[in-house]
Amino acid sequence: MRKIAIITTGGDAPGMNAVIRAATLTGIHAGCQVFGIKRGYQGLITGEIEELTAAKVADILHRGGTILHSARSKEFKTEEGQKKALAQIEKFGIDGVVVVGGDGSFRGAQMLNKLGVATVGVPATIDNDIGCTDFSIGFDTALNTVMDAINKIRDTALSHDRVYVVEVMGKNSGFIALYAGLGGGADAVLIPEIAPDLDRLVQRVEENNQRGRGYSIVIVAEGLFGGPSGGQALTEGTAFKVGTYINLRTRKDTRITILGHIQRGGSPSALDRTLGTRFGAAAVDLLVSGETNKMVGWVKNEIKVSTMDEAIARKNQIDPALYQLVEMLASV
């Protein structure tokens, strides 16, 4: 293992740069030459590959996004695209690749592995839906961004006795919504993993009115009704469906806030920086020791190594007890 490459693919996540920095420095310390593949698998196909040095990664730890940029590639899913990617790997003499991203990125890593290239995955997605790890890179930062927004929304909701429906990201995962609802004191949380009871939600809003609290905050995961709503017309999106139902049933002044891609940005939190650093170093250590088709994760406060097959096959699951806790606290 003399030459190692790092690639970030799929959606960006705060903390990816921490992975790049740690993997680069760990690789150099191990006597390897380290390369960065730009713009994901599409950049690998077109040969957008450059050497990474200690100087190039010296000041990236605190930056959001990824200095290698990210993209999705339909071409890489084809046999011809994979042949082009392998040709570039052979051209640069790359022995192993650290793949930073979500399940789609890891499927790409498996394709590389079948072509004879050693790969180790680092879970990085704000959705936190990757199996074999309690937390993925970017989730904590995104969650804190949502929490800050909820704090501000609560002020105006209280001032005007309004109902605010706040839509958060997560694709078909309810992690951001659930943790934001728990930490932000939401009156209700609607997530894809649990069938929504909109009549009970209306009752919750009316109970708040009866108790003399005229405002309510409802957190809604974007995939509540079967998939992300970002590509739909605004009047058909998840939060608008929920908000319209509340307004029609209660006649309360109801406002919609879709936080959108603000959740992807920002300087990574301390947790995402430290996780990214540990993941990046561990991934390179695995490659140097001859491992492949593996993923590093964080389970019960320690690094855990799993097979890529297991990580893709399993989804990180919501803890029903946390949802029940949100419901109990909101009902009192």
KEKE-794085 format. One record per residue: x, y, z of N, C-alpha, C, O in turn. Coordinates in steps of 0.02 Angstrom, whole numbers, plus 50000, padded with zeros to 5 digits. Atoms other than C-alpha are relative to their C-alpha. Example, Ala and Ser with C-alpha at 12.3 -4.5 7.8 and 13.67 -1.06 7.14 Angstrom:
! KEKE-794085
50045_49941_50000_50615_49775_50390_50045_50060_50000_50097_50059_50033
49958_49941_49997_50684_49947_50357_49961_50055_50037_49986_50110_50045
END
This chain:
! KEKE-794085
50043_49940_50000_50000_50000_50000_50044_50062_50000_50064_50087_50053
49956_49942_50006_50104_50144_49933_49963_50063_49980_49984_50118_49997
50037_49942_50023_49974_50258_49855_49926_49992_50020_49894_49943_50003
50068_50000_49975_49807_50300_49936_49963_50061_49973_49991_50115_49967
50041_49945_50023_49665_50407_49869_49940_50009_50046_49918_49962_50079
50059_49983_49960_49520_50494_49957_49948_50029_49954_49963_50071_49911
50055_49976_50042_49351_50525_49877_49940_50016_50043_49923_49977_50088
50063_49983_49966_49195_50614_49942_49945_50001_49948_49951_50035_49897
50053_50007_50050_49034_50572_49853_49931_50009_50031_49924_50008_50092
50068_49990_49977_48847_50601_49864_49992_50069_50030_50028_50116_50012
50011_49936_49967_48781_50741_49974_50057_50019_50045_50086_49975_50079
49946_49978_49955_48909_50846_50067_49975_49998_50072_49915_49999_50085
50017_50002_49929_48914_50839_50256_50056_50034_50040_50115_50021_50027
49949_49968_49959_49003_50948_50385_50042_49947_50036_50015_49903_50069
49955_50049_49970_49155_50851_50446_50037_49959_49948_50085_49924_49964
49964_50035_50054_49207_50780_50277_50073_50024_49996_50118_49984_49984
49932_49974_50004_49359_50895_50279_50043_49974_50057_50104_49966_50049
49963_50030_49944_49408_50825_50449_50025_49930_49980_50080_49911_49998
49981_50066_50024_49410_50652_50369_50058_50006_49950_50108_49970_49955
49947_49990_50050_49515_50714_50222_50066_50017_50033_50118_49989_50015
49939_49980_49966_49640_50797_50337_50033_49942_50037_50092_49929_50030
49972_50054_49960_49661_50649_50454_50025_49943_49956_50078_49914_49969
49978_50055_50044_49670_50521_50313_50064_50019_49963_50108_49977_49955
49940_49977_50034_49800_50626_50221_50061_49996_50046_50113_49969_50027
49944_49998_49954_49911_50652_50372_50019_49930_50024_50079_49915_50033
49985_50069_49979_49895_50471_50429_50035_49961_49944_50081_49922_49957
49968_50033_50056_49939_50410_50255_50072_50022_49991_50116_49981_49981
49932_49974_50006_50091_50523_50244_50045_49972_50056_50102_49953_50044
49962_50027_49943_50146_50466_50417_50018_49927_49989_50070_49904_50012
49987_50071_50013_50134_50285_50357_50046_49990_49939_50061_49933_49921
49954_50005_50056_50248_50325_50210_49965_49994_49933_49996_49974_49883
50039_50006_50063_50110_50331_50077_49996_50068_49965_50002_50120_49996
50017_49941_50039_50080_50455_49939_49924_50003_49998_49890_49953_49986
50072_49993_49993_49904_50524_49957_49972_50045_49945_50000_50098_49931
50032_49962_50053_49789_50585_49819_49928_50016_50019_49896_49980_50057
50070_49982_49992_49622_50674_49819_49965_49995_49933_49988_50022_49883
50041_50006_50061_49490_50628_49690_49945_50052_50004_49904_50050_50050
50048_49946_49999_49384_50779_49648_49934_49980_49966_49933_49942_49918
50068_50007_50028_49196_50780_49613_49977_49927_49996_49946_49906_49947
50026_50067_49994_49162_50603_49667_50021_49952_49946_50074_49959_49917
49983_50051_50049_49157_50454_49551_50005_50028_49929_50040_50000_49887
49995_49970_50066_49131_50567_49401_50070_50029_49990_50098_50024_49935
49932_49974_50003_49296_50651_49440_50051_49945_49993_50104_49955_49963
49955_50057_50009_49377_50481_49452_50000_49977_49928_50053_49961_49900
50005_50020_50071_49315_50438_49278_50039_50047_49955_50072_50025_49908
49967_49950_50042_49383_50600_49205_50071_50016_50021_50105_50056_49989
49931_49991_49979_49546_50594_49302_50014_50065_50038_50070_50090_50035
49989_49941_49959_49521_50744_49416_50031_49979_50066_49998_49976_50118
49963_50029_49944_49652_50680_49536_50062_50042_50013_50100_50056_49966
49940_49961_49984_49785_50780_49628_50029_49976_50066_49994_49948_50109
49966_50023_49939_49913_50743_49763_49981_50046_50057_49976_50107_50049
50014_49963_49939_49869_50797_49939_50063_49999_50044_50095_49948_50054
49943_49993_49956_50005_50861_50054_49977_50026_50068_49920_50046_50076
50016_49974_49934_50011_50912_50236_49981_50074_49996_49936_50097_50032
50015_49928_50007_50010_51094_50181_49930_50011_49972_49896_50058_49992
50065_49990_50032_49854_51072_50074_49942_49987_50047_49887_50012_50037
50055_50016_49954_49752_51002_50219_50009_50034_50068_49973_50018_50115
49982_49970_49935_49825_51112_50357_49942_50042_50029_49934_50043_50090
50050_49953_49975_49679_51234_50369_49929_49983_49977_49891_50028_49959
50067_50019_50024_49524_51135_50322_49956_49969_50054_49897_49957_50042
50036_50035_49948_49471_51057_50487_49934_50035_50019_49884_50002_50032
50058_49962_49977_49348_51196_50530_49951_50017_49944_49899_50047_49957
50041_49981_50057_49273_51213_50356_49946_49949_49985_49958_49889_49987
50054_50044_50020_49105_51142_50305_50010_49976_49929_50058_49995_49896
49995_50026_50068_49075_51050_50141_50061_49954_49993_50082_49921_50040
49942_50042_50014_49221_50960_50060_50045_50035_49949_50021_50056_49896
49954_49968_50047_49376_51032_49976_50008_49960_49936_50031_49986_49886
49996_50042_50060_49369_50886_49854_49937_50005_49957_49933_49976_49903
50065_49994_50035_49192_50935_49801_49967_49931_49997_49998_49879_50009
50038_50062_50001_49058_50804_49780_49950_50001_49943_49927_50054_49921
50048_50005_50055_48944_50741_49643_49974_49929_49997_50005_49883_50023
50026_50066_50014_48836_50595_49593_50014_49983_49927_50014_50027_49884
49980_50020_50068_48882_50495_49438_49960_49940_49976_49967_49885_50002
50036_50055_50032_48763_50392_49333_50047_49958_49958_50038_49897_49951
49954_50036_50044_48906_50347_49218_50039_49947_50037_50054_49894_50009
49961_50048_49962_49001_50259_49357_49961_49935_50013_49991_49883_50027
50041_50060_49989_48855_50138_49376_50002_49953_49940_49979_49896_49944
49996_50041_50060_48888_50074_49200_50068_49964_49996_50117_49986_50026
49938_50038_50008_49020_49946_49151_50053_50043_49966_50112_50039_49984
49953_49958_50036_49100_50070_49032_50029_50053_50047_50089_50068_50044
49976_49950_49953_49111_50202_49168_50049_49971_50050_50098_50004_50068
49956_50033_49952_49191_50080_49288_50068_49984_49968_50120_49987_50001
49937_50013_50035_49321_50034_49157_50042_50064_49996_50103_50062_50003
49964_49936_50003_49365_50218_49137_50029_50018_50068_50085_50043_50072
49976_49985_49933_49380_50238_49325_50060_49956_50017_50109_49981_50045
49944_50045_49986_49493_50085_49339_50062_50021_49961_50118_50016_49987
49943_49976_50040_49603_50154_49199_50035_50058_50035_50096_50062_50033
49971_49943_49964_49629_50314_49300_50037_49977_50063_50090_50002_50080
49967_50027_49940_49670_50216_49457_50066_49967_49982_50116_49975_50017
49938_50032_50022_49798_50114_49362_50051_50051_49975_50111_50043_49986
49955_49947_50025_49869_50271_49280_50038_50033_50058_50098_50046_50052
49968_49968_49942_49904_50349_49451_50031_49950_50048_50064_49970_50096
49971_50051_49958_49955_50184_49529_49970_49996_50069_50004_49979_50118
50034_49998_49935_49827_50197_49669_49985_49929_50023_49956_49889_49986
50010_50067_49972_49821_50045_49783_49935_49994_50041_49905_49941_50043
50059_50003_49958_49677_50090_49898_49964_50067_50002_49995_50119_49991
50040_49939_50001_49535_50217_49914_49958_50004_50064_49925_49956_50083
50044_49984_49945_49452_50295_50066_49938_50033_49971_49943_50087_49942
50062_49976_50029_49270_50321_50015_49958_50032_50055_49938_49998_50103
50036_49963_49949_49178_50455_50115_49931_50019_49973_49926_50055_49924
50067_49985_50024_48989_50463_50096_49948_49954_50031_49958_49927_50085
50055_50041_49975_48826_50368_50116_49995_49934_49965_50044_49909_49937
50006_50068_50026_48755_50203_50056_50013_49997_49925_50041_49947_49901
49985_50000_50072_48763_50252_49871_50075_50002_49988_50100_49970_49942
49927_49996_50005_48947_50297_49894_50031_49932_50015_50079_49912_49982
49972_50065_49980_48978_50129_49977_49986_49947_49947_50026_49900_49939
50012_50047_50056_48897_50035_49833_50052_50011_49946_50075_49964_49914
49946_49985_50047_49022_50124_49722_50066_49970_50024_50106_49946_49984
49939_50029_49972_49160_50067_49840_50002_49925_49988_50055_49897_49975
50003_50072_50014_49101_49888_49819_50017_49986_49927_50050_49936_49912
49983_50008_50071_49113_49909_49630_50076_50004_49990_50105_49964_49954
49927_49994_50005_49293_49968_49648_50035_49938_50029_50084_49914_50002
49970_50059_49968_49330_49823_49764_49998_49939_49953_50045_49900_49951
50006_50056_50047_49266_49699_49634_50049_50007_49942_50067_49958_49910
49951_49988_50053_49385_49780_49510_50072_49991_50025_50120_50000_49987
49933_50014_49973_49530_49739_49626_50031_50057_50039_50091_50054_50055
49974_49942_49963_49548_49906_49716_49978_49995_50073_49918_49987_50086
50016_50003_49929_49556_49902_49906_49960_50063_50020_49978_50118_50000
50042_49943_49980_49421_50013_49984_49980_49994_50073_49968_49940_50099
50027_49995_49933_49371_50070_50158_49953_50060_50002_49971_50114_49979
50050_49947_49999_49215_50174_50190_49998_50037_50065_50010_50010_50118
50012_49956_49943_49185_50319_50307_49929_50027_49994_49914_50062_49946
50070_49978_50005_49000_50354_50344_49994_50076_50010_50012_50102_50063
50008_49927_49997_48960_50537_50307_49935_50019_49967_49931_50021_49905
50064_49978_50025_48780_50592_50288_49961_50031_50058_49959_50003_50112
50038_49968_49947_48673_50713_50388_49938_49958_50018_49909_49968_50072
50059_50041_49987_48531_50585_50374_50010_49949_50056_49961_49927_50086
49983_50048_49947_48620_50468_50497_49966_49932_49990_49948_49900_50039
50037_50062_50013_48541_50318_50412_50044_49940_49982_50019_49887_49964
49954_50055_50017_48697_50212_50382_50002_49949_50057_50006_49968_50115
49997_50052_49950_48701_50045_50472_50070_49992_50028_50118_50017_50000
49936_50017_49968_48840_49985_50588_50037_50061_50029_50097_50057_50041
49971_49943_49965_48870_50157_50664_49944_50038_50034_49890_50048_50006
50051_49961_49965_48776_50257_50795_49992_50069_49969_49937_50097_49966
50002_49933_50029_48823_50422_50713_50043_50001_49937_50096_49971_49934
49961_49989_50061_48881_50470_50539_50023_50073_50000_49993_50116_50033
49973_49933_50005_48983_50623_50496_49948_50048_49973_49914_50033_49924
50046_49949_50023_48877_50780_50478_49934_50004_50038_49903_50057_50040
50064_50001_49965_48726_50728_50581_49998_50049_50058_49950_50087_50064
50001_49958_49941_48775_50820_50739_49999_50075_49981_49963_50114_50012
49999_49930_50022_48813_50983_50648_49932_50021_49972_49906_50074_49989
50066_49985_50029_48650_50976_50550_49948_50006_50056_49905_50050_50054
50046_49999_49944_48556_50940_50711_50005_50066_50038_49954_50096_50056
49991_49937_49964_48631_51092_50797_49975_50060_49959_49951_50109_49987
50028_49947_50043_48584_51200_50647_49924_50002_50006_49895_50056_50011
50073_50003_49992_48404_51141_50662_49980_50026_50069_49931_50063_50075
50016_49978_49933_48406_51171_50850_50002_50076_50005_49959_50106_50038
49995_49927_49999_48462_51350_50824_49940_50032_49966_49913_50082_49990
50059_49974_50036_48321_51378_50700_49937_49993_50043_49896_50039_50045
50059_50010_49958_48192_51305_50820_49999_50051_50057_49946_50077_50074
49997_49950_49947_48252_51421_50958_49972_50067_49976_49936_50101_50012
50023_49936_50027_48220_51571_50846_49926_49997_49981_49889_50046_49992
50071_50007_50019_48054_51505_50780_49955_50002_50062_49900_50029_50059
50040_50000_49939_47993_51479_50958_49984_50072_50023_49929_50086_50048
50011_49931_49979_48014_51665_50994_49942_50032_49962_49899_50063_49992
50053_49968_50039_47902_51720_50852_49934_49962_50006_49881_49992_50003
50062_50039_49989_47778_51577_50879_49966_50021_50064_49905_50027_50067
50027_49978_49935_47757_51632_51060_49971_50070_49995_49920_50085_50025
50022_49930_50005_47740_51815_51012_49932_50007_49965_49895_50053_49979
50061_49993_50040_47596_51783_50891_49949_49943_50011_49898_49940_49977
50045_50057_49988_47514_51625_50961_49988_49960_49937_49930_49945_49920
50005_50036_50063_47550_51533_50799_50019_49926_50008_50051_49906_50057
49975_50069_50007_47575_51352_50750_50053_50002_49945_50041_50026_49890
49947_50005_50049_47740_51325_50662_50014_49927_49983_50027_49887_50027
49981_50067_50025_47771_51170_50556_50068_50007_49968_50076_50043_49918
49931_49993_50023_47958_51150_50529_50021_49935_49966_50022_49882_49997
49978_50059_50037_48016_51030_50393_50076_49996_50000_50110_50044_49983
49928_50012_49999_48190_50955_50412_50018_49946_49950_49975_49908_49927
49976_50049_50049_48295_50848_50296_50008_49931_50032_49995_49921_50091
49990_50068_49976_48335_50664_50310_49979_49946_49951_49983_49887_49967
50026_50048_50049_48265_50582_50153_49946_49957_50033_49894_49984_50054
50051_50043_49969_48171_50431_50221_50017_49982_50071_49991_49933_50098
49979_50012_49931_48253_50440_50392_49975_50056_50045_49974_50114_50025
50027_49950_49953_48180_50528_50544_50047_50022_50055_50026_50051_50104
49953_49985_49946_48340_50550_50645_50003_50075_50016_49999_50094_50075
49994_49928_49986_48357_50739_50624_49936_50025_50033_49939_50062_50082
50063_49977_49972_48172_50767_50659_49992_49977_50073_49972_50017_50115
50009_50026_49933_48169_50655_50812_50045_50033_50051_50023_50055_50104
49953_49970_49953_48326_50722_50894_49988_50075_50008_49995_50101_50063
50016_49929_49995_48278_50902_50853_49938_50011_50042_49935_50058_50081
50060_49995_49960_48107_50874_50927_50014_49988_50074_49985_50021_50117
49983_50016_49931_48181_50798_51083_50040_50057_50033_50025_50077_50089
49958_49947_49972_48313_50932_51108_49968_50069_49997_49987_50113_50036
50031_49935_50008_48202_51076_51051_49932_50007_50033_49901_50060_50027
50064_49996_49964_48048_51035_51154_49940_50008_49955_49895_50046_49970
50056_49995_50048_47932_51012_51005_49936_49971_50030_49938_49927_50074
50065_50026_49977_47748_50982_51033_49980_49936_49964_49938_49898_49988
50012_50062_50037_47746_50845_50902_50057_49990_49950_50086_50038_49925
49949_50019_50049_47869_50752_50790_49969_49948_49954_49943_49898_49978
50027_50047_50049_47815_50666_50630_50058_49972_49958_50093_50010_49925
49944_50031_50034_47938_50541_50556_49976_49941_49957_49923_49913_49971
50022_50054_50045_47930_50410_50416_49994_49933_50034_49955_49890_50012
49999_50066_49968_47964_50266_50535_49936_49984_50038_49923_49926_50054
50061_50009_49962_47799_50292_50627_49942_50034_49964_49946_50093_49948
50057_49973_50037_47631_50316_50540_49972_50061_50035_49958_50058_50095
50024_49939_49967_47570_50494_50572_49926_49997_50017_49885_49972_49979
50069_49994_49978_47411_50523_50670_49984_50074_50001_49993_50107_50052
50012_49928_50006_47359_50695_50608_49943_50023_50044_49942_50081_50066
50055_49981_49954_47199_50693_50712_50026_50010_50071_50005_50055_50107
49969_49992_49933_47303_50667_50869_50042_50064_50002_50045_50097_50054
49962_49938_50004_47414_50810_50811_49955_50060_50010_49973_50106_50047
50048_49946_49992_47264_50925_50796_49977_50005_50073_49970_50059_50101
50021_50001_49930_47209_50871_50969_50054_50031_50045_50038_50066_50093
49944_49973_49961_47382_50915_51037_50001_50076_49996_50011_50110_50047
50002_49927_50009_47371_51091_50965_49942_50030_50040_49951_50081_50073
50058_49974_49963_47197_51115_51040_50010_49995_50075_49987_50038_50112
49985_50007_49929_47256_51051_51209_50046_50056_50024_50039_50082_50079
49957_49945_49983_47393_51181_51207_49960_50065_50010_49973_50103_50056
50042_49941_49994_47262_51316_51178_49960_49999_50066_49954_50050_50100
50039_50007_49939_47156_51250_51322_50042_50011_50062_50016_50034_50114
49955_49990_49943_47307_51256_51437_50025_50072_50004_50063_50089_50049
49979_49931_49999_47333_51438_51394_50064_50013_49962_50091_50069_49964
49940_49990_50041_47482_51410_51279_49978_50001_49928_49961_49949_49899
50029_49991_50065_47430_51478_51112_50042_49978_49941_50018_49979_49885
49956_50018_50056_47579_51419_51009_50017_49925_50004_50014_49894_50057
49976_50069_50004_47638_51248_50951_50054_49995_49948_50053_50032_49898
49947_50012_50048_47793_51187_50861_49999_49926_49980_50004_49882_50023
50004_50068_50027_47782_51033_50750_50061_49989_49954_50072_50028_49908
49942_50017_50041_47939_50953_50676_49980_49942_49954_49956_49891_49977
50020_50049_50050_47911_50856_50515_50061_49978_49959_50097_50021_49933
49947_50025_50044_48036_50744_50424_49976_50004_49928_49918_49989_49913
50019_49990_50070_48037_50778_50237_49972_49938_49967_49931_49943_49921
50022_50062_50031_48008_50594_50195_49939_49969_50032_49925_49910_50022
50057_50026_49963_47852_50577_50302_49950_49963_49956_49923_49911_49975
50050_50030_50044_47739_50537_50154_50030_49961_49943_50001_49957_49888
49972_50046_50049_47856_50424_50060_50059_50024_49960_50077_49993_49911
49940_49978_50035_48006_50525_50004_50012_50074_50010_49967_50110_50031
49984_49929_49992_48096_50693_50008_49953_50044_49959_49934_50026_49904
50048_49956_50034_47983_50839_49962_50034_50056_49963_50000_50098_49933
49964_49944_50029_48119_50954_49897_49985_50012_49927_49988_50069_49904
50012_49992_50071_48078_50921_49715_49928_50013_49981_49913_50023_49923
50070_49989_50014_47891_50946_49732_49983_50074_50001_50021_50115_50026
50025_49932_49994_47790_51105_49712_49991_50016_50074_49972_49973_50113
50004_49981_49930_47789_51203_49874_49933_49984_50031_49929_49964_50089
50067_50012_49972_47602_51184_49895_49985_49926_50009_49934_49908_50037
50011_50073_49994_47621_50994_49886_50050_49967_50047_50047_49907_50058
49948_50028_49958_47769_50973_50003_49974_49973_50066_49917_49987_50085
50019_50033_49938_47766_50875_50165_49974_50049_50052_49920_50040_50080
50020_49952_49949_47759_51024_50283_49935_50035_49982_49895_50050_50026
50061_49965_50020_47623_51108_50181_49938_49955_50008_49885_49979_50026
50056_50046_49989_47513_50953_50189_49981_49998_50074_49921_50001_50091
50014_50002_49928_47530_50945_50378_49972_50067_50023_49923_50069_50060
50022_49934_49978_47511_51133_50401_49929_50016_49977_49890_50044_50015
50067_49989_50026_47356_51141_50291_49948_49962_50041_49894_49988_50056
50046_50041_49960_47275_51001_50390_49987_50032_50069_49931_50035_50092
50007_49967_49935_47309_51089_50555_49957_50062_49995_49912_50074_50035
50036_49937_50009_47244_51255_50491_49926_49989_49988_49884_50024_50016
50071_50014_50016_47083_51183_50420_49962_49974_50061_49903_49989_50069
50034_50030_49942_47045_51088_50580_49997_50046_50061_49949_50042_50099
49997_49959_49940_47095_51218_50710_49988_50074_49988_49971_50111_50034
50005_49929_50019_47085_51384_50615_50054_50042_50034_50049_50103_50037
49943_49965_49971_47248_51429_50703_50044_50028_49944_50050_49998_49891
49952_49971_50046_47370_51544_50613_50059_49952_49996_50096_49944_50044
49949_50053_50008_47489_51412_50543_50051_50021_49948_50033_50041_49892
49946_49980_50044_47657_51449_50464_50047_49941_49986_50057_49898_50028
49957_50055_50022_47777_51336_50369_50072_50025_49994_50084_50079_49967
49929_49985_50009_47966_51338_50380_50035_49937_49974_50035_49885_50007
49961_50055_50028_48069_51225_50266_50074_50020_50003_50096_50064_49967
49930_49980_49988_48249_51232_50325_50046_49984_49942_50094_50020_49931
49963_50015_50061_48318_51148_50170_50074_49992_50009_50097_49966_50060
49928_50015_50003_48502_51148_50127_50042_50040_50049_50103_50030_50053
49963_49968_49946_48550_51266_50267_50026_49947_50049_50076_49959_50084
49980_50053_49954_48561_51103_50365_50065_49965_49980_50097_49933_50022
49938_50032_50023_48707_51042_50259_50062_50042_50014_50117_50016_50016
49943_49955_49997_48816_51194_50285_50024_50014_50070_49997_49989_50120
49975_49977_49936_48916_51274_50423_50063_49963_50023_50077_49907_50001
49940_50030_49970_49075_51240_50520_49980_49938_50040_49933_49942_50080
50019_50061_49964_49071_51061_50588_50006_50008_50075_50050_50043_50100
49999_50000_49927_49034_51035_50772_50061_49963_50026_50096_49930_49988
49944_50036_49970_49163_50969_50893_49994_49925_49990_50044_49891_49977
50010_50072_50009_49085_50796_50880_50017_49979_49929_50051_49928_49919
49986_50019_50069_49092_50793_50691_50074_50008_49982_50100_49970_49941
49928_49993_50012_49272_50855_50692_50039_49942_50030_50084_49914_49998
49963_50054_49968_49330_50724_50815_49983_49932_49969_50028_49891_49959
50019_50062_50033_49230_50583_50734_50034_49996_49931_50061_49944_49913
49969_49999_50066_49293_50635_50562_50074_49985_50004_50102_49949_49962
49928_50011_49991_49472_50638_50624_50014_49927_50016_50060_49897_49987
49988_50070_49981_49460_50467_50705_49982_49952_49944_50017_49903_49932
50019_50042_50056_49368_50391_50558_50053_50001_49944_50072_49949_49918
49951_49994_50053_49494_50458_50432_50064_49963_50015_50092_49929_49972
49938_50035_49980_49644_50393_50529_49989_49925_50000_50032_49887_49977
50014_50072_49996_49562_50223_50560_49993_49969_49930_50015_49913_49919
50009_50026_50068_49515_50203_50376_50067_49987_49966_50077_49936_49934
49934_50009_50031_49696_50228_50319_50037_49943_50035_50072_49905_50002
49967_50055_49963_49760_50112_50456_49976_49932_49973_50016_49885_49966
50027_50063_50027_49644_49976_50387_50030_49985_49932_50050_49928_49918
49971_50010_50066_49706_50001_50209_50073_49978_50004_50094_49932_49970
49929_50015_49993_49888_49998_50263_50011_49929_50026_50060_49896_50010
49993_50068_49972_49859_49837_50359_49973_49946_49954_49974_49887_49971
50022_50050_50049_49787_49753_50204_49926_49985_49999_49905_49939_49964
50073_50011_49999_49600_49765_50241_49967_50032_49940_49993_50080_49911
50039_49971_50055_49470_49800_50108_49926_49983_50009_49909_49937_50047
50073_50010_49998_49281_49810_50084_49974_50005_50072_49931_49966_50093
50020_49989_49930_49262_49875_50263_49975_50071_50009_49986_50115_49967
50023_49933_49981_49179_50024_50347_50016_50012_50073_50007_49968_50114
49988_49982_49930_49231_50114_50505_49937_50033_50027_49905_50072_49992
50059_49971_49970_49091_50161_50625_50012_50017_50073_50066_50005_50100
49997_49980_49930_49056_50227_50799_49942_49967_50036_49885_49986_50028
50051_50039_49965_48963_50105_50911_50018_49997_50074_50072_49975_50093
49991_49999_49927_48944_50126_51100_50066_50033_50019_50104_50007_50060
49943_49957_49983_49078_50260_51106_50069_49971_49983_50118_49986_50018
49935_50023_50023_49215_50167_51015_49997_49982_49925_49944_49968_49898
49995_50017_50070_49275_50134_50838_49983_49926_49990_50009_49882_50025
50016_50069_50017_49198_49978_50762_50008_49992_49925_49987_50034_49885
49990_50015_50071_49247_49899_50596_49949_49948_49978_49943_49895_50010
50050_50046_50028_49111_49814_50493_50015_49988_49927_50052_50025_49896
49994_50012_50072_49103_49737_50322_49956_50050_49963_49904_50071_49989
50040_49954_50040_49038_49850_50185_49932_49969_49985_49882_50005_49983
50063_50034_50014_48905_49720_50145_49951_50010_50057_49892_50023_50046
50043_49994_49941_48838_49728_50322_49975_50072_50008_49917_50084_50024
50019_49929_49992_48839_49919_50326_49946_50020_49951_49901_50059_49968
50050_49983_50051_48739_49931_50164_49934_49964_50013_49881_49992_50004
50061_50040_49990_48617_49793_50210_49959_50026_50059_49897_50020_50059
50035_49977_49941_48574_49870_50378_49990_50076_49997_50032_50113_49971
50013_49928_49993_48495_50040_50409_50002_50017_50074_49979_49978_50116
50002_49978_49931_48521_50138_50568_49928_50010_50020_49890_50044_49985
50070_50001_49980_48360_50119_50664_49984_50051_50055_50024_50061_50101
50025_49955_49948_48261_50246_50765_49986_49961_50064_49959_49906_50060
50017_50031_49936_48247_50205_50950_49929_50020_50019_49916_50079_50032
50070_49983_49985_48058_50195_50984_49992_50034_50068_49946_50073_50077
50005_49971_49934_48090_50242_51166_50009_50076_49998_49979_50112_50037
49989_49928_50006_48152_50414_51112_49937_50034_49973_49918_50088_49996
50062_49972_50027_47994_50444_51010_49946_50002_50054_49909_50051_50060
50049_50002_49946_47887_50390_51158_50014_50053_50052_49968_50081_50082
49982_49948_49953_47983_50510_51268_49977_50069_49976_49951_50109_50015
50024_49937_50028_47946_50656_51152_49925_50006_50009_49899_50058_50029
50073_50000_49994_47762_50608_51152_49978_50012_50072_49931_50051_50085
50019_49993_49930_47754_50594_51341_50011_50071_50025_49968_50099_50058
49984_49933_49976_47840_50760_51374_49953_50052_49971_49935_50101_50004
50044_49951_50032_47729_50851_51249_49928_49995_50024_49889_50043_50016
50070_50010_49981_47568_50779_51320_49984_50026_50070_49925_50030_50089
50011_49978_49931_47592_50845_51498_49982_50073_50002_49970_50101_50056
END
